Amino acid sequence: MSIEIGVLIAVGSFIISYLTLNRNRDKDVKNDASDSAVIRTKLDNINSGVESIRIDIKAQEMRVTGLSERVIRVEESSKQAHKRLDKMEGITHEN
């Protein structure tokens, strides 16, 4: 009789352990899916931020290129102005 009680307790313990394992596994799967969704959302936000930064960098590069071209033109113009001033100074010193 005591062996039958021991076997019944062992079988009952096995069944309870099995059900608990399945329940915890389902919770783990749900938690993993939730964590994965949060990570995906954060990665999407990071990706959109990076794209925005790329657009800003391209716009900045265009502005720098435009300014560079303007500086070159201004330098050329100032060289010509200095040459004219030097000529004028030469004319005034000769008189």
C-alpha positions in Angstrom: 0.0 0.0 0.0 2.8 2.4 0.8 4.4 1.8 -2.6 1.1 2.7 -4.3 0.9 6.0 -2.4 4.5 6.7 -3.3 3.9 6.0 -7.0 0.7 8.2 -6.9 2.6 11.0 -5.3 5.5 10.6 -7.9 3.0 10.6 -10.8 1.1 13.6 -9.4 4.4 15.5 -8.9 5.4 14.7 -12.5 2.1 15.9 -13.8 2.3 19.2 -11.8 5.9 19.7 -12.9 5.0 19.1 -16.5 2.1 21.6 -16.4 4.2 24.2 -14.6 6.9 23.8 -17.2 4.5 24.3 -20.1 2.9 27.4 -18.4 6.4 28.9 -17.8 7.4 28.2 -21.3 4.4 30.0 -22.7 5.2 33.0 -20.4 8.8 33.0 -21.7 7.6 33.0 -25.3 5.3 35.9 -24.7 8.0 37.8 -22.8 10.5 37.2 -25.6 8.0 38.3 -28.3 7.2 41.5 -26.3 10.9 42.2 -25.8 11.5 41.6 -29.5 8.8 44.1 -30.4 10.2 46.7 -28.1 13.7 46.2 -29.6 12.3 46.5 -33.2 10.5 49.7 -32.3 13.6 51.2 -30.8 15.7 50.1 -33.9 13.1 51.7 -36.2 13.4 54.9 -34.2 17.2 54.8 -34.4 17.0 54.2 -38.1 14.7 57.1 -38.8 17.0 59.3 -36.7 20.0 58.2 -38.7 18.2 58.9 -42.0 17.3 62.4 -40.7 20.9 63.0 -39.9 22.0 61.9 -43.3 19.6 64.3 -44.9 20.9 67.1 -42.7 24.5 66.2 -43.6 23.7 66.3 -47.3 22.1 69.7 -47.0 25.0 71.0 -45.0 27.4 69.7 -47.6 25.5 71.5 -50.3 25.7 74.7 -48.3 29.4 74.3 -47.7 30.0 73.7 -51.4 28.0 76.9 -52.3 30.0 78.9 -49.7 33.2 77.5 -51.1 32.3 78.6 -54.6 31.4 82.1 -53.3 34.6 82.4 -51.4 36.6 81.5 -54.5 34.8 84.2 -56.5 35.3 86.8 -53.7 39.0 86.0 -53.6 39.3 86.4 -57.3 37.4 89.7 -57.1 39.6 91.0 -54.3 42.8 90.1 -56.2 41.5 92.1 -59.2 40.6 95.0 -56.9 44.1 94.9 -55.3 45.7 94.9 -58.7 43.6 98.0 -59.7 44.5 99.7 -56.4 48.1 98.9 -57.0 47.9 100.5 -60.4 46.2 103.5 -59.0 48.8 103.9 -56.3 51.5 103.6 -59.0 49.8 106.4 -61.0 49.5 108.7 -58.0 53.2 108.1 -57.0 54.3 109.0 -60.5 52.6 112.3 -60.5 
